[in-house]
Amino acid sequence: MTAGRERDGLRAARIKAGLTQEEVARRAGISVRTVRHIERGEVHTPRHDSLERLARVVGYDLAAHGPRPRGGPDERAAAPYEIRLFGPLTLFRAGLPVAAPPKLRALLGLLAVQPDQVVGHEEIADVLWPGDAPPGYAGLVHTYAARLRRVFGQGTGGRGGGRRIGTVRGGYVFNSTGVRLDLHQFEERVARAARTAGFDPLSALELYGQALRGRQGRILQDVPQLWQHPAVVRVAQRHIDVASDLADLALRLNRPGYAVEHLVTATHEDPLHEGLQARMM
């Protein structure tokens, strides 16, 4: 069950803030059922991510009040590294942001937006030195990959002792095992929504909303040299597609207001998209 102090503290903070469970659920991007069950202590192993979302909405300091849920380890503790691709590119190690120079950030973004896939030397060179790769660039790419490995603790990570930045024939692979990656979370929520839509469309609508609200902004918004890369373009288009799917589902359920915030965000990123404009009318 949810720890008593956390449960009571979250509920008291919500009431003090003058918010209903429905309002908290909407702002936190989780279901009303989840809010209700957490407040009643009916969740055996609540996700720490859900508790954090609730706490932020109601202004409750989780760190200062009681332990985390037992039996369900904190995702950040289980995954010492976290990478956020939506919004400014950010790497966290043990919960703290890690600074890196521009070219290292560009390499990290390029590899992380294509997790567990081979990224070739030439592709990396095109990003690090657009249109003008220096002679012997393969050696420089190797140097940057080595530096990025050091950011991940001398390159050890993942099961079997494999390198986080693995060397393969012709390029490198970012091993995402054990890394908290917002791109994965986005896709997981979208997949759950798609599976749920046929038999529980209201829950699917909430899941689509959670996926879209979990984004902190445009993909790699502070790494402009990657904006036109095919993998980044695909992710940006994926956001448009999901926002469109959510809007269509909301209209079928006669809840057009639920779609507005997501359509506005998507239209801001692609103002000329005819499908989004049509749904806004």
BALOBA-1460 file (C-alpha; in Angstrom, 3 decimals):
// residues 281
<rec num="1" residu="m" x="0.000" y="0.000" z="0.000"/>
<rec num="2" residu="t" x="1.012" y="3.603" z="-0.488"/>
<rec num="3" residu="a" x="2.993" y="4.913" z="2.488"/>
<rec num="4" residu="g" x="0.543" y="6.591" z="4.866"/>
<rec num="5" residu="r" x="2.398" y="9.896" z="5.208"/>
<rec num="6" residu="e" x="2.720" y="10.303" z="1.460"/>
<rec num="7" residu="r" x="-0.914" y="9.383" z="0.875"/>
<rec num="8" residu="d" x="-2.260" y="11.722" z="3.533"/>
<rec num="9" residu="g" x="0.200" y="14.460" z="2.624"/>
<rec num="10" residu="l" x="-0.723" y="14.431" z="-1.063"/>
<rec num="11" residu="r" x="-4.429" y="14.488" z="-0.284"/>
<rec num="12" residu="a" x="-4.052" y="17.287" z="2.270"/>
<rec num="13" residu="a" x="-1.956" y="19.321" z="-0.166"/>
<rec num="14" residu="r" x="-4.569" y="18.856" z="-2.894"/>
<rec num="15" residu="i" x="-7.377" y="20.017" z="-0.644"/>
<rec num="16" residu="k" x="-5.325" y="22.981" z="0.570"/>
<rec num="17" residu="a" x="-4.688" y="23.945" z="-3.052"/>
<rec num="18" residu="g" x="-8.416" y="23.840" z="-3.727"/>
<rec num="19" residu="l" x="-8.113" y="21.227" z="-6.462"/>
<rec num="20" residu="t" x="-10.408" y="18.321" z="-7.262"/>
<rec num="21" residu="q" x="-9.057" y="14.880" z="-8.082"/>
<rec num="22" residu="e" x="-10.130" y="15.454" z="-11.686"/>
<rec num="23" residu="e" x="-8.172" y="18.726" z="-11.903"/>
<rec num="24" residu="v" x="-5.071" y="17.164" z="-10.387"/>
<rec num="25" residu="a" x="-5.275" y="14.184" z="-12.748"/>
<rec num="26" residu="r" x="-5.569" y="16.447" z="-15.793"/>
<rec num="27" residu="r" x="-2.640" y="18.647" z="-14.780"/>
<rec num="28" residu="a" x="-0.460" y="15.685" z="-13.808"/>
<rec num="29" residu="g" x="-1.246" y="13.757" z="-16.972"/>
<rec num="30" residu="i" x="-2.485" y="10.650" z="-15.158"/>
<rec num="31" residu="s" x="-5.895" y="9.058" z="-14.746"/>
<rec num="32" residu="v" x="-8.440" y="10.110" z="-12.116"/>
<rec num="33" residu="r" x="-8.561" y="6.466" z="-11.054"/>
<rec num="34" residu="t" x="-4.842" y="6.540" z="-10.280"/>
<rec num="35" residu="v" x="-5.219" y="9.693" z="-8.171"/>
<rec num="36" residu="r" x="-8.137" y="8.162" z="-6.292"/>
<rec num="37" residu="h" x="-6.343" y="4.890" z="-5.625"/>
<rec num="38" residu="i" x="-3.161" y="6.604" z="-4.452"/>
<rec num="39" residu="e" x="-5.073" y="8.838" z="-2.037"/>
<rec num="40" residu="r" x="-6.920" y="5.819" z="-0.656"/>
<rec num="41" residu="g" x="-3.719" y="3.800" z="-0.334"/>
<rec num="42" residu="e" x="-5.051" y="1.161" z="-2.735"/>
<rec num="43" residu="v" x="-1.986" y="1.071" z="-5.007"/>
<rec num="44" residu="h" x="0.421" y="-1.675" z="-3.944"/>
<rec num="45" residu="t" x="3.491" y="-0.315" z="-5.767"/>
<rec num="46" residu="p" x="2.750" y="3.171" z="-7.115"/>
<rec num="47" residu="r" x="5.126" y="4.480" z="-9.760"/>
<rec num="48" residu="h" x="7.402" y="7.113" z="-8.310"/>
<rec num="49" residu="d" x="6.937" y="9.062" z="-11.538"/>
<rec num="50" residu="s" x="3.192" y="9.296" z="-10.795"/>
<rec num="51" residu="l" x="3.842" y="10.409" z="-7.223"/>
<rec num="52" residu="e" x="6.246" y="13.091" z="-8.446"/>
<rec num="53" residu="r" x="3.698" y="14.384" z="-10.939"/>
<rec num="54" residu="l" x="1.033" y="14.588" z="-8.239"/>
<rec num="55" residu="a" x="3.413" y="16.260" z="-5.824"/>
<rec num="56" residu="r" x="4.395" y="18.936" z="-8.358"/>
<rec num="57" residu="v" x="0.764" y="19.767" z="-9.101"/>
<rec num="58" residu="v" x="-0.335" y="20.094" z="-5.465"/>
<rec num="59" residu="g" x="2.908" y="21.607" z="-4.152"/>
<rec num="60" residu="y" x="3.939" y="18.719" z="-1.904"/>
<rec num="61" residu="d" x="7.603" y="17.979" z="-1.135"/>
<rec num="62" residu="l" x="8.033" y="14.215" z="-1.450"/>
<rec num="63" residu="a" x="11.688" y="14.297" z="-0.440"/>
<rec num="64" residu="a" x="10.886" y="15.954" z="2.857"/>
<rec num="65" residu="h" x="7.991" y="13.680" z="3.821"/>
<rec num="66" residu="g" x="8.394" y="9.994" z="4.314"/>
<rec num="67" residu="p" x="10.012" y="7.181" z="2.331"/>
<rec num="68" residu="r" x="9.392" y="6.207" z="-1.259"/>
<rec num="69" residu="p" x="6.978" y="3.330" z="-1.932"/>
<rec num="70" residu="r" x="8.396" y="0.006" z="-0.827"/>
<rec num="71" residu="g" x="8.497" y="-2.881" z="-3.265"/>
<rec num="72" residu="g" x="8.595" y="-0.509" z="-6.254"/>
<rec num="73" residu="p" x="12.077" y="0.983" z="-6.618"/>
<rec num="74" residu="d" x="12.450" y="4.543" z="-7.734"/>
<rec num="75" residu="e" x="12.918" y="4.513" z="-11.493"/>
<rec num="76" residu="r" x="15.799" y="6.964" z="-11.224"/>
<rec num="77" residu="a" x="17.547" y="4.701" z="-8.709"/>
<rec num="78" residu="a" x="16.995" y="1.706" z="-10.992"/>
<rec num="79" residu="a" x="18.222" y="3.720" z="-13.979"/>
<rec num="80" residu="p" x="21.191" y="5.884" z="-12.894"/>
<rec num="81" residu="y" x="21.173" y="7.631" z="-16.284"/>
<rec num="82" residu="e" x="18.332" y="9.621" z="-17.770"/>
<rec num="83" residu="i" x="18.273" y="11.322" z="-21.165"/>
<rec num="84" residu="r" x="15.663" y="13.854" z="-22.157"/>
<rec num="85" residu="l" x="15.439" y="14.459" z="-25.881"/>
<rec num="86" residu="f" x="12.194" y="16.434" z="-25.852"/>
<rec num="87" residu="g" x="12.999" y="20.048" z="-25.120"/>
<rec num="88" residu="p" x="16.640" y="20.916" z="-24.358"/>
<rec num="89" residu="l" x="18.882" y="17.855" z="-24.604"/>
<rec num="90" residu="t" x="19.704" y="16.885" z="-21.023"/>
<rec num="91" residu="l" x="21.687" y="13.998" z="-19.577"/>
<rec num="92" residu="f" x="21.236" y="13.176" z="-15.901"/>
<rec num="93" residu="r" x="23.572" y="10.990" z="-13.871"/>
<rec num="94" residu="a" x="22.236" y="9.931" z="-10.466"/>
<rec num="95" residu="g" x="19.601" y="12.653" z="-10.788"/>
<rec num="96" residu="l" x="22.043" y="15.481" z="-11.526"/>
<rec num="97" residu="p" x="22.464" y="17.159" z="-14.936"/>
<rec num="98" residu="v" x="25.763" y="16.513" z="-16.701"/>
<rec num="99" residu="a" x="27.351" y="19.325" z="-18.703"/>
<rec num="100" residu="a" x="29.028" y="18.580" z="-22.027"/>
<rec num="101" residu="p" x="30.555" y="20.666" z="-24.858"/>
<rec num="102" residu="p" x="28.486" y="21.258" z="-28.030"/>
<rec num="103" residu="k" x="29.999" y="18.537" z="-30.229"/>
<rec num="104" residu="l" x="29.653" y="15.944" z="-27.484"/>
<rec num="105" residu="r" x="26.024" y="16.967" z="-27.005"/>
<rec num="106" residu="a" x="25.420" y="16.679" z="-30.744"/>
<rec num="107" residu="l" x="26.906" y="13.167" z="-30.749"/>
<rec num="108" residu="l" x="24.821" y="12.157" z="-27.744"/>
<rec num="109" residu="g" x="21.649" y="13.493" z="-29.367"/>
<rec num="110" residu="l" x="22.388" y="11.721" z="-32.644"/>
<rec num="111" residu="l" x="22.968" y="8.369" z="-30.951"/>
<rec num="112" residu="a" x="20.154" y="8.642" z="-28.388"/>
<rec num="113" residu="v" x="17.493" y="9.571" z="-30.935"/>
<rec num="114" residu="q" x="18.375" y="6.275" z="-32.652"/>
<rec num="115" residu="p" x="18.779" y="4.004" z="-29.614"/>
<rec num="116" residu="d" x="20.162" y="0.509" z="-30.151"/>
<rec num="117" residu="q" x="20.822" y="1.205" z="-33.850"/>
<rec num="118" residu="v" x="24.100" y="1.446" z="-35.723"/>
<rec num="119" residu="v" x="25.074" y="5.038" z="-36.550"/>
<rec num="120" residu="g" x="27.847" y="5.193" z="-39.139"/>
<rec num="121" residu="h" x="31.041" y="7.227" z="-39.065"/>
<rec num="122" residu="e" x="29.998" y="9.340" z="-42.061"/>
<rec num="123" residu="e" x="26.619" y="10.121" z="-40.520"/>
<rec num="124" residu="i" x="28.324" y="11.272" z="-37.331"/>
<rec num="125" residu="a" x="30.834" y="13.357" z="-39.285"/>
<rec num="126" residu="d" x="28.040" y="15.087" z="-41.205"/>
<rec num="127" residu="v" x="26.550" y="16.222" z="-37.887"/>
<rec num="128" residu="l" x="29.773" y="17.201" z="-36.143"/>
<rec num="129" residu="w" x="31.267" y="18.974" z="-39.176"/>
<rec num="130" residu="p" x="28.373" y="19.882" z="-41.515"/>
<rec num="131" residu="g" x="29.563" y="19.815" z="-45.105"/>
<rec num="132" residu="d" x="33.247" y="20.002" z="-44.220"/>
<rec num="133" residu="a" x="34.557" y="16.969" z="-42.340"/>
<rec num="134" residu="p" x="38.315" y="17.288" z="-41.675"/>
<rec num="135" residu="p" x="40.826" y="14.777" z="-43.066"/>
<rec num="136" residu="g" x="41.080" y="11.747" z="-40.836"/>
<rec num="137" residu="y" x="37.693" y="12.485" z="-39.268"/>
<rec num="138" residu="a" x="37.256" y="8.826" z="-38.281"/>
<rec num="139" residu="g" x="39.949" y="9.242" z="-35.634"/>
<rec num="140" residu="l" x="38.278" y="12.388" z="-34.315"/>
<rec num="141" residu="v" x="34.931" y="10.599" z="-34.166"/>
<rec num="142" residu="h" x="36.617" y="7.846" z="-32.169"/>
<rec num="143" residu="t" x="37.947" y="10.490" z="-29.753"/>
<rec num="144" residu="y" x="34.507" y="12.002" z="-29.232"/>
<rec num="145" residu="a" x="32.988" y="8.550" z="-28.700"/>
<rec num="146" residu="a" x="35.638" y="7.826" z="-26.065"/>
<rec num="147" residu="r" x="34.851" y="11.095" z="-24.308"/>
<rec num="148" residu="l" x="31.148" y="10.288" z="-24.347"/>
<rec num="149" residu="r" x="31.888" y="6.884" z="-22.827"/>
<rec num="150" residu="r" x="33.650" y="8.591" z="-19.949"/>
<rec num="151" residu="v" x="30.500" y="10.607" z="-19.290"/>
<rec num="152" residu="f" x="28.756" y="7.245" z="-18.833"/>
<rec num="153" residu="g" x="31.276" y="5.979" z="-16.306"/>
<rec num="154" residu="q" x="34.159" y="4.671" z="-18.438"/>
<rec num="155" residu="g" x="31.738" y="3.158" z="-20.918"/>
<rec num="156" residu="t" x="30.489" y="0.337" z="-18.691"/>
<rec num="157" residu="g" x="26.769" y="-0.097" z="-18.460"/>
<rec num="158" residu="g" x="24.014" y="-2.413" z="-19.488"/>
<rec num="159" residu="r" x="23.867" y="-6.110" z="-18.823"/>
<rec num="160" residu="g" x="26.818" y="-8.291" z="-19.588"/>
<rec num="161" residu="g" x="29.245" y="-5.430" z="-19.062"/>
<rec num="162" residu="g" x="28.646" y="-4.078" z="-22.576"/>
<rec num="163" residu="r" x="29.654" y="-0.551" z="-23.384"/>
<rec num="164" residu="r" x="27.008" y="2.164" z="-23.241"/>
<rec num="165" residu="i" x="28.462" y="3.512" z="-26.476"/>
<rec num="166" residu="g" x="29.271" y="0.333" z="-28.338"/>
<rec num="167" residu="t" x="31.755" y="0.081" z="-31.190"/>
<rec num="168" residu="v" x="30.568" y="-1.915" z="-34.184"/>
<rec num="169" residu="r" x="31.825" y="-2.327" z="-37.705"/>
<rec num="170" residu="g" x="31.493" y="1.062" z="-39.406"/>
<rec num="171" residu="g" x="30.090" y="3.021" z="-36.492"/>
<rec num="172" residu="y" x="28.664" y="3.129" z="-32.986"/>
<rec num="173" residu="v" x="25.540" y="2.016" z="-31.110"/>
<rec num="174" residu="f" x="23.937" y="3.651" z="-28.084"/>
<rec num="175" residu="n" x="22.880" y="0.848" z="-25.734"/>
<rec num="176" residu="s" x="19.717" y="2.144" z="-24.070"/>
<rec num="177" residu="t" x="19.324" y="-0.762" z="-21.643"/>
<rec num="178" residu="g" x="18.913" y="0.615" z="-18.137"/>
<rec num="179" residu="v" x="18.656" y="4.235" z="-19.318"/>
<rec num="180" residu="r" x="15.551" y="6.273" z="-18.613"/>
<rec num="181" residu="l" x="14.838" y="7.715" z="-22.063"/>
<rec num="182" residu="d" x="11.858" y="10.021" z="-22.588"/>
<rec num="183" residu="l" x="11.551" y="8.909" z="-26.205"/>
<rec num="184" residu="h" x="10.932" y="5.342" z="-25.028"/>
<rec num="185" residu="q" x="8.370" y="6.540" z="-22.474"/>
<rec num="186" residu="f" x="6.550" y="8.510" z="-25.158"/>
<rec num="187" residu="e" x="6.350" y="5.521" z="-27.484"/>
<rec num="188" residu="e" x="5.316" y="3.147" z="-24.699"/>
<rec num="189" residu="r" x="2.395" y="5.374" z="-23.717"/>
<rec num="190" residu="v" x="1.314" y="5.798" z="-27.327"/>
<rec num="191" residu="a" x="1.427" y="2.034" z="-27.858"/>
<rec num="192" residu="r" x="-0.698" y="1.478" z="-24.740"/>
<rec num="193" residu="a" x="-3.187" y="4.053" z="-25.953"/>
<rec num="194" residu="a" x="-3.468" y="2.386" z="-29.354"/>
<rec num="195" residu="r" x="-4.024" y="-1.030" z="-27.728"/>
<rec num="196" residu="t" x="-6.651" y="0.400" z="-25.382"/>
<rec num="197" residu="a" x="-8.620" y="2.521" z="-27.844"/>
<rec num="198" residu="g" x="-10.741" y="-0.344" z="-29.142"/>
<rec num="199" residu="f" x="-12.267" y="-1.371" z="-25.793"/>
<rec num="200" residu="d" x="-11.699" y="1.622" z="-23.477"/>
<rec num="201" residu="p" x="-11.502" y="4.838" z="-25.542"/>
<rec num="202" residu="l" x="-11.649" y="7.136" z="-22.514"/>
<rec num="203" residu="s" x="-8.566" y="5.527" z="-21.009"/>
<rec num="204" residu="a" x="-6.884" y="5.652" z="-24.411"/>
<rec num="205" residu="l" x="-7.591" y="9.374" z="-24.573"/>
<rec num="206" residu="e" x="-5.898" y="9.849" z="-21.186"/>
<rec num="207" residu="l" x="-2.904" y="7.775" z="-22.300"/>
<rec num="208" residu="y" x="-2.478" y="9.827" z="-25.464"/>
<rec num="209" residu="g" x="-2.652" y="12.936" z="-23.292"/>
<rec num="210" residu="q" x="-0.014" y="11.574" z="-20.917"/>
<rec num="211" residu="a" x="2.307" y="10.822" z="-23.835"/>
<rec num="212" residu="l" x="1.987" y="14.317" z="-25.249"/>
<rec num="213" residu="r" x="2.212" y="16.119" z="-21.901"/>
<rec num="214" residu="g" x="5.341" y="14.149" z="-21.052"/>
<rec num="215" residu="r" x="7.180" y="16.012" z="-23.785"/>
<rec num="216" residu="q" x="9.107" y="19.018" z="-22.497"/>
<rec num="217" residu="g" x="9.199" y="20.751" z="-25.871"/>
<rec num="218" residu="r" x="10.431" y="20.269" z="-29.413"/>
<rec num="219" residu="i" x="12.715" y="17.307" z="-29.990"/>
<rec num="220" residu="l" x="16.348" y="18.388" z="-29.382"/>
<rec num="221" residu="q" x="15.289" y="22.013" z="-29.412"/>
<rec num="222" residu="d" x="18.753" y="23.313" z="-28.487"/>
<rec num="223" residu="v" x="20.698" y="21.153" z="-30.957"/>
<rec num="224" residu="p" x="19.726" y="22.795" z="-34.287"/>
<rec num="225" residu="q" x="22.280" y="20.875" z="-36.346"/>
<rec num="226" residu="l" x="20.110" y="17.795" z="-35.792"/>
<rec num="227" residu="w" x="16.733" y="19.285" z="-36.695"/>
<rec num="228" residu="q" x="16.867" y="18.123" z="-40.307"/>
<rec num="229" residu="h" x="18.281" y="14.692" z="-39.542"/>
<rec num="230" residu="p" x="15.844" y="11.999" z="-40.755"/>
<rec num="231" residu="a" x="15.531" y="10.375" z="-37.318"/>
<rec num="232" residu="v" x="14.665" y="13.713" z="-35.686"/>
<rec num="233" residu="v" x="12.216" y="14.566" z="-38.470"/>
<rec num="234" residu="r" x="10.519" y="11.182" z="-37.920"/>
<rec num="235" residu="v" x="10.103" y="11.842" z="-34.193"/>
<rec num="236" residu="a" x="8.709" y="15.321" z="-34.877"/>
<rec num="237" residu="q" x="6.237" y="13.845" z="-37.365"/>
<rec num="238" residu="r" x="5.328" y="11.195" z="-34.797"/>
<rec num="239" residu="h" x="4.265" y="13.984" z="-32.434"/>
<rec num="240" residu="i" x="1.995" y="15.415" z="-35.150"/>
<rec num="241" residu="d" x="0.487" y="11.991" z="-35.828"/>
<rec num="242" residu="v" x="-0.213" y="11.306" z="-32.148"/>
<rec num="243" residu="a" x="-1.771" y="14.744" z="-31.638"/>
<rec num="244" residu="s" x="-3.989" y="14.054" z="-34.654"/>
<rec num="245" residu="d" x="-4.986" y="10.627" z="-33.312"/>
<rec num="246" residu="l" x="-5.838" y="12.156" z="-29.939"/>
<rec num="247" residu="a" x="-7.923" y="14.883" z="-31.596"/>
<rec num="248" residu="d" x="-9.842" y="12.359" z="-33.709"/>
<rec num="249" residu="l" x="-10.567" y="10.221" z="-30.651"/>
<rec num="250" residu="a" x="-11.618" y="13.248" z="-28.598"/>
<rec num="251" residu="l" x="-14.032" y="14.323" z="-31.331"/>
<rec num="252" residu="r" x="-15.553" y="10.833" z="-31.513"/>
<rec num="253" residu="l" x="-16.080" y="10.970" z="-27.755"/>
<rec num="254" residu="n" x="-17.587" y="14.457" z="-28.039"/>
<rec num="255" residu="r" x="-14.749" y="15.983" z="-26.018"/>
<rec num="256" residu="p" x="-13.271" y="18.535" z="-28.419"/>
<rec num="257" residu="g" x="-11.907" y="20.661" z="-25.582"/>
<rec num="258" residu="y" x="-9.550" y="17.855" z="-24.584"/>
<rec num="259" residu="a" x="-7.817" y="18.104" z="-27.955"/>
<rec num="260" residu="v" x="-7.278" y="21.852" z="-28.068"/>
<rec num="261" residu="e" x="-4.104" y="22.131" z="-25.982"/>
<rec num="262" residu="h" x="-2.394" y="19.354" z="-27.922"/>
<rec num="263" residu="l" x="-3.430" y="20.696" z="-31.317"/>
<rec num="264" residu="v" x="-2.202" y="24.164" z="-30.371"/>
<rec num="265" residu="t" x="1.214" y="22.779" z="-29.393"/>
<rec num="266" residu="a" x="1.504" y="20.650" z="-32.515"/>
<rec num="267" residu="t" x="0.378" y="23.533" z="-34.755"/>
<rec num="268" residu="h" x="2.997" y="25.774" z="-33.177"/>
<rec num="269" residu="e" x="5.676" y="23.284" z="-34.213"/>
<rec num="270" residu="d" x="4.237" y="22.781" z="-37.718"/>
<rec num="271" residu="p" x="1.989" y="25.777" z="-38.540"/>
<rec num="272" residu="l" x="1.519" y="24.723" z="-42.177"/>
<rec num="273" residu="h" x="0.223" y="21.226" z="-41.455"/>
<rec num="274" residu="e" x="-3.165" y="21.068" z="-43.189"/>
<rec num="275" residu="g" x="-4.498" y="18.174" z="-41.102"/>
<rec num="276" residu="l" x="-3.838" y="20.024" z="-37.840"/>
<rec num="277" residu="q" x="-5.378" y="23.220" z="-39.183"/>
<rec num="278" residu="a" x="-8.493" y="21.323" z="-40.257"/>
<rec num="279" residu="r" x="-8.911" y="19.786" z="-36.812"/>
<rec num="280" residu="m" x="-8.533" y="23.195" z="-35.161"/>
<rec num="281" residu="m" x="-11.563" y="24.511" z="-37.067"/>
